């Protein structure tokens, strides 16, 4: 908390960082598969902006294990997005766990945050060229 009682983190913007062993390969993936171009770049980093939110793909010797969702988009029509990304060559994860099963790459997920005004969510996941797990979600009202 600041001296005036405000929480600077709550007022700040969140910006995701995704590691890339090969930044050129990652740039090609995001351009060719996702149709995204960086809005800015610096040595070792590419800045992307979607819906007014930034994320960075940066050169890193480390790597995520890709066992969890690191970043996700919330969309209005998940089937259309999944279809378009598949057309571009994106491969979606197939999940078959108790309570979470994908059908044609899309899972029906029970429950959602009350503030979203939804009863559930539909979700899909894929890995980028660097093994980062990326999600797509659509609230279900």
Steps between C-alpha positions, in 0.01 A plus 500: 500500500614850427486775759167620362344153545495405132636169381740569212484138378120503483521819293780373278475311171586131478743404225583138422856387418556182295848350463642407159816301434489618136349846461497487119311170506255646754447812283418278201256289706314802635484656152420193290287298742333771709505792255672728752784743436698670776404863563853566623824318559834532669804275504379170641131588521183535292207704633149402389174680582157337493186671623704772671708249698869435439693177499866445427682207346861523614822312428573273795731214584224372731179340385159437640408135550180572304293309755269792581332787319738795491282741307150490358267696278132539582297498178135526398497200262747229596396265219576765235836583661603135535394434140703795368807411703480137384482627143827682572659179633455535877468162673263493798556285807264212560422458870334199663500541878227448758280810471688643201472348154540666163287414201650617174748704706242689710408424862179588683603630843253521789488816707637847447574808704176666620625842387507373141129421510557160341410150615796334329766528238615330185875462467769387258878482533800491269874539531696771325825426317689524832280257695305766690141389572252754364127491567185629338184538703140599441265568793172306484196697621 
